[in-house]
């Protein structure tokens, strides 16, 4: 998967990897935000919270891209079947 996921199995593996990472990053970010509210002047805490926020967003985007990559082939298949159903009567008439 050095060049990115190519198969449904690759995308599924990426989903399985990113889901717990995203949950962990989201919870850590929320915890750091609560700590920041308790200690509003701690610059290190603010910086750490911001870094975790960036990591959370990156993982969220990666997870979404993997989900979209996994859904895309099924979308193409559904669209193809729908087009086939729409053109089928016309092939009989012609």
C-alpha positions in Angstrom: 0.0 0.0 0.0 3.0 2.3 -0.5 1.3 4.2 -3.3 -2.0 4.2 -1.5 -4.9 1.7 -1.2 -5.9 0.1 -4.4 -8.3 -2.8 -3.5 -11.3 -3.0 -1.3 -9.3 -5.0 1.2 -6.7 -2.1 1.3 -9.4 0.4 2.0 -11.1 -1.8 4.6 -7.7 -2.2 6.4 -7.2 1.5 6.4 -10.7 2.0 7.9 -9.9 -0.6 10.6 -6.7 1.2 11.4 -8.0 4.8 11.4 -11.2 4.3 13.3 -9.7 3.7 16.7 -6.9 6.3 16.1 -9.6 8.9 15.3 -11.6 8.1 18.4 -8.5 8.3 20.6 -7.3 11.6 19.1 -10.9 13.1 19.4 -11.1 12.1 23.1 -7.6 13.3 23.8 -8.3 16.6 22.2 -11.5 17.0 24.3 -9.6 16.1 27.4 -6.8 18.7 26.6 -9.5 21.3 25.9 -11.0 20.7 29.4 -7.5 20.9 30.9 -6.9 24.1 29.0 -10.0 25.6 30.5 -8.8 24.7 34.0 -5.3 26.1 33.4 -5.9 28.9 30.8 -2.4 30.3 30.8 -0.4 27.2 30.2 1.2 27.7 26.7 2.5 24.1 26.5 -1.0 22.7 27.2 -2.5 25.0 24.5 0.2 24.0 22.0 -0.3 20.3 22.7 -4.1 20.7 22.4 -3.6 22.4 19.0 -1.2 19.7 17.7 -3.6 17.0 18.8 -6.4 18.9 17.0 -4.4 18.9 13.8 -3.7 15.2 14.2 -7.4 14.5 14.8 -8.4 16.4 11.7 -5.8 14.6 9.6 -6.9 11.2 10.8 -10.6 12.2 10.2 -9.8 13.1 6.6 -7.9 9.9 6.0 -10.8 7.9 7.4 -13.3 9.7 5.3 -11.2 9.2 2.2 -10.9 5.5 2.9 -14.7 5.2 3.4 -15.3 7.1 0.1 -12.8 4.9 -1.6 -14.5 1.8 -0.3 -18.0 3.1 -1.3 -17.0 4.3 -4.8 -17.0 0.9 -6.6 -20.4 0.1 -5.3 -21.6 3.5 -6.4 -20.3 2.8 -10.0 -22.0 -0.6 -10.0 -25.3 0.8 -8.9 -25.1 3.6 -11.5 -24.3 1.1 -14.2 -27.2 -1.2 -13.2 -29.5 1.8 -13.2 -28.4 2.9 -16.7 -28.8 -0.7 -18.0 -32.4 -0.8 -16.7 -33.1 2.6 -18.3 -31.8 1.5 -21.7 -33.0 -2.1 -21.7 -36.5 -1.5 -23.3 -35.0 0.7 -26.0 -32.6 -2.1 -27.1 -35.6 -4.4 -27.6 -37.5 -1.8 -29.7 -34.5 -0.9 -31.9 
